Amino acid sequence: MIGRERRMLLKHYLEQGGSKSALARQLGISRETIHRWIRDGDLDRDLDTTPPRYGPRPAVPTKLDVYKDIITTRLAAYPELSAVRLLAEIRAAGYTGGYSQLKAFVRQVRPTPAPEPVVRFETPAGKQAQVDFARFTFPFGVRYALLVVLGYSRLLWCRFYPRQDMRTLVSGLEDAFRYFGGVPRELLFDQMKAVITRDLRLEGGGLIHNLEFLRFAAHWGFTPRACRPYRAQTKGKVERPVRYVRGNFVYGRTFLHDADLDQQREHWLARVANVRVHGTTGEPPQVRFERDERAQLQPLAPRRYTSLVLADATTTAKRRTPRPVVEVEKRSLAVYAQLTGGVA
């Protein structure tokens, strides 16, 4: 099809009385072509309102055509078969064509696997809480946030500590239990050394718990559990709040010191985190907790846990106090010799 500009130019010169032979030579086309355009009305077509339409190109026969049913049948049964494997199979059936057209066809017809559904591990009210640490850097130093999330209501508790150790975990969990007003029946952890010293489940064994933490768990009446290695998504109820704390609380705020950080944390939990509509449950965590979960928690222990291994801060301070120096009377060795009947 002649282009719009050339057609308009040809039509203009023809209307001005130009010679078809001269215009054919100028445009590099034959007189027969010009006569055909005039006869078919191509010179009167308005390209602005009636663009040319082209139909689909007819399929070009290929050597692969007779083997396409074999390929689609094999891919329907085994979607992950490679093009190399299929090439060997259809060549055994007589295919003499190349690999490129086979590869393009396989890419076109290979079944797309459906995405694996995201399994949400929902738990009954009062059954489980998930626990994790997250590291943050402030102008006054590195701090570790201990997060505890109730699995049913998504009620969140967190606090920042200067260390990530057993004493922090024990003290923080006790504060979390008091915040909730009760104790869930089990706590789910990642591969936290303060809780799990070794995980042999991938080798056919079991969990080896930290004995001190088992004593702490028995005191408060919960069962410690651990995610399987490389399956941290099962602890997503606390993994997502870590990102939430980082993005909604810490990011963009200024904290003067630890006391200011703790005051803002307390306000944020009460006024923001636990009263917003949760994306999964569709309810504010505080509402869901008060209605369904608070009454399902186990009662608090009557007193804090007393560790036989972890030294209390006051005990450590007392041990660091130097012993008093007692003045004694000094005498020469001759005096002691006389007292024993010896000679000085």
C-alpha angles and dihedrals in degrees: 000000000000116000122257096247095048092046093051090047092049091047091049094052092045090053088051089055099260120166116258090216093052093046091048091054092046093050094040095241135113127261089239089060092052091048090050092051090051092047094047094045095243091138092057097050114115107221093191093066104022111041115190115263123215124202124222116284114253113257113262112227114242135187088249096063098088091050099048093093090055091050096048092046092051092047091049089057097036110022095182097058108131124236088242091057092047090049090057091049097050092042087058086054092053106274111154100176130103135274099244097067090045092051092050091049093048091051088052099048105028108122113249110230115235112249114260110257116249106246112213112208099217117184132198120260113284096008106102145016125186122222134198144152125230127192122229133178120216131175088259095050147286116317131186119220115213109206126194119183125185107230099220104041098023089228105168131214124178140161135179123240134181093231138038103217143116095277090053092049094049095045093044095050091051089053090048092051091052090048090054093042091230147032127264117230094244139018121212118211137179118238090301113170092214087063108025119034094182136005113204098167093110087056094050094264133101144246122299107208129205102256094217091055091048089056089050091049091050090051092055096035103239133123117235115222132181134212115245114256113275090012100094090137087081085069094052094126089073099029091063094048088054088061089042093054091046095049104031102033112023102030114086096006129111121224121190099195143328094290092052090046091052094047093051090046092055092048092047093051093050100039104031121010101046099036101048118098107265115234095226105036096034090223136091108265092230092055093046091047096050093045102044115005113039093071091048096059120101116251120267120261112258092241142012121275115271111212123209090196108036111072115226116239092242091049090051091050091051091051091053092055108103116243115253117260112238116210114226131189112260119219133174122256090247091068092055091047092055091050090056095045094253131126119262 
